[in-house]
Amino acid sequence: MRFIRDLLLRNWGLKLTSVFLAFFLWLVVRGDPSAERVINVALELRLPRNIEITSDRPNTVDVTVRGAFTNLWSSPTISTYVVDLSTYDEGEHVIQLSPQNVRFPRASGLEPIAVRPARLKVTLERTAAKEVPIRVVTRGEPGVGIDVYGIALMPPTATISGPRSSIEKMRDVATEPVALADQRVSIRKFLNLDIRDDAVHSIPSGPVQVTIELGPHRRLQKVAKIPVVCKDDTLAVSPRWITIQVLVPISYTRVLIAAEFSAAVNVPDPASVQAPVKIKPEVRLKDPGDPAIVIKDVQPAEVTVRKKPR
């Protein structure tokens, strides 16, 4: 009896701990074959070529899996839940998310039983692209007595691409605003394109060079009787003289005259002129020393070119 009592009671705390640990290890090894776990995984939608999603969609889904306790926490988790839309065309579609699409290694011992959300509604659109002009946005007015002479861009256009409905309604793309308030000297900046639609991409994707020429306030001068010259002597021009309006700085005191300008019509193939044709004359300042002097208007805007009688 004493032997049995010593066997049971001596170091009873250590023995009880050993029994508890053995029972715990048995539970871990055997586990509960019906235990469940929810795994949050990334959602991957495989799209056809030149098709985009324009509707909102979740980036992840919750997959409920069942299996032994040890398998649930030791097996590798799913990295993505793939939905194949490669055969779909434009329009609205309801996609069922099934646990049968979840794949585990055979030895994992895990069974997928549910996916949340159970379905997705997606809207697909074809990808479109086009070239549009870049528009410089300005804020404020230059300093007193200062005019904007001109705005130059490099490059002047951008190629945009994205969902068809977004691209079709875009006529241009704007830059970040340029502050002109109280400016008195020309400005050169590198500005990003301000495209509000996150689904639209552009080339160039980086900044564009914007140059805004500023100078003293200008006024118009009228210059008349500028002769129009045709480089081919078999053609006649009518009228033979034009009148122009020229912007000059307000401080410019000299009066411009017709001899300081040239006006010419260029006919690439004179032999092709069988009937009278309208052509815009090319008018230039012969000595363009001052960039502030700009030809604003030409009258008439076009002249008539015809064959001279033989």
Secondary structure in CASP SS format (residue, H / E / C, confidence):
PFRMAT SS
TARGET T0000
AUTHOR 0000-0000-0000
METHOD secondary structure of the structure
MODEL  1
M C 1.00
R H 1.00
F H 1.00
I H 1.00
R H 1.00
D H 1.00
L H 1.00
L H 1.00
L H 1.00
R C 1.00
N C 1.00
W H 1.00
G H 1.00
L H 1.00
K H 1.00
L H 1.00
T H 1.00
S H 1.00
V H 1.00
F H 1.00
L H 1.00
A H 1.00
F H 1.00
F H 1.00
L H 1.00
W H 1.00
L H 1.00
V H 1.00
V H 1.00
R H 1.00
G C 1.00
D C 1.00
P C 1.00
S C 1.00
A E 1.00
E E 1.00
R E 1.00
V E 1.00
I E 1.00
N E 1.00
V E 1.00
A E 1.00
L E 1.00
E E 1.00
L E 1.00
R E 1.00
L C 1.00
P C 1.00
R C 1.00
N C 1.00
I E 1.00
E E 1.00
I E 1.00
T C 1.00
S C 1.00
D C 1.00
R C 1.00
P C 1.00
N C 1.00
T E 1.00
V E 1.00
D E 1.00
V E 1.00
T E 1.00
V E 1.00
R E 1.00
G E 1.00
A C 1.00
F H 1.00
T H 1.00
N H 1.00
L H 1.00
W H 1.00
S H 1.00
S C 1.00
P C 1.00
T C 1.00
I C 1.00
S C 1.00
T E 1.00
Y E 1.00
V E 1.00
V E 1.00
D E 1.00
L C 1.00
S C 1.00
T C 1.00
Y C 1.00
D C 1.00
E C 1.00
G E 1.00
E E 1.00
H E 1.00
V E 1.00
I E 1.00
Q E 1.00
L C 1.00
S C 1.00
P H 1.00
Q H 1.00
N H 1.00
V C 1.00
R C 1.00
F C 1.00
P C 1.00
R H 1.00
A H 1.00
S H 1.00
G C 1.00
L C 1.00
E E 1.00
P E 1.00
I E 1.00
A E 1.00
V E 1.00
R E 1.00
P C 1.00
A C 1.00
R E 1.00
L E 1.00
K E 1.00
V E 1.00
T E 1.00
L E 1.00
E E 1.00
R E 1.00
T E 1.00
A E 1.00
A E 1.00
K E 1.00
E E 1.00
V E 1.00
P E 1.00
I E 1.00
R E 1.00
V C 1.00
V C 1.00
T E 1.00
R E 1.00
G C 1.00
E C 1.00
P C 1.00
G C 1.00
V C 1.00
G C 1.00
I E 1.00
D E 1.00
V E 1.00
Y E 1.00
G E 1.00
I E 1.00
A E 1.00
L E 1.00
M E 1.00
P C 1.00
P C 1.00
T E 1.00
A E 1.00
T E 1.00
I E 1.00
S E 1.00
G E 1.00
P E 1.00
R H 1.00
S H 1.00
S H 1.00
I H 1.00
E H 1.00
K C 1.00
M C 1.00
R C 1.00
D C 1.00
V E 1.00
A E 1.00
T E 1.00
E C 1.00
P C 1.00
V E 1.00
A E 1.00
L C 1.00
A C 1.00
D C 1.00
Q C 1.00
R C 1.00
V C 1.00
S C 1.00
I E 1.00
R E 1.00
K E 1.00
F E 1.00
L E 1.00
N C 1.00
L E 1.00
D C 1.00
I C 1.00
R C 1.00
D C 1.00
D C 1.00
A C 1.00
V C 1.00
H E 1.00
S E 1.00
I E 1.00
P C 1.00
S C 1.00
G C 1.00
P C 1.00
V E 1.00
Q E 1.00
V E 1.00
T E 1.00
I E 1.00
E E 1.00
L E 1.00
G E 1.00
P E 1.00
H C 1.00
R E 1.00
R E 1.00
L E 1.00
Q E 1.00
K E 1.00
V E 1.00
A E 1.00
K E 1.00
I E 1.00
P E 1.00
V E 1.00
V E 1.00
C E 1.00
K C 1.00
D C 1.00
D C 1.00
T C 1.00
L E 1.00
A E 1.00
V E 1.00
S E 1.00
P C 1.00
R C 1.00
W E 1.00
I E 1.00
T E 1.00
I E 1.00
Q E 1.00
V E 1.00
L E 1.00
V E 1.00
P E 1.00
I C 1.00
S C 1.00
Y C 1.00
T C 1.00
R C 1.00
V C 1.00
L C 1.00
I C 1.00
A H 1.00
A H 1.00
E H 1.00
F E 1.00
S E 1.00
A E 1.00
A E 1.00
V E 1.00
N C 1.00
V C 1.00
P C 1.00
D C 1.00
P H 1.00
A H 1.00
S H 1.00
V C 1.00
Q C 1.00
A C 1.00
P C 1.00
V E 1.00
K E 1.00
I E 1.00
K C 1.00
P C 1.00
E E 1.00
V E 1.00
R E 1.00
L E 1.00
K C 1.00
D C 1.00
P C 1.00
G C 1.00
D C 1.00
P C 1.00
A C 1.00
I C 1.00
V E 1.00
I E 1.00
K E 1.00
D E 1.00
V E 1.00
Q E 1.00
P C 1.00
A C 1.00
E C 1.00
V E 1.00
T E 1.00
V E 1.00
R E 1.00
K E 1.00
K C 1.00
P C 1.00
R C 1.00
END
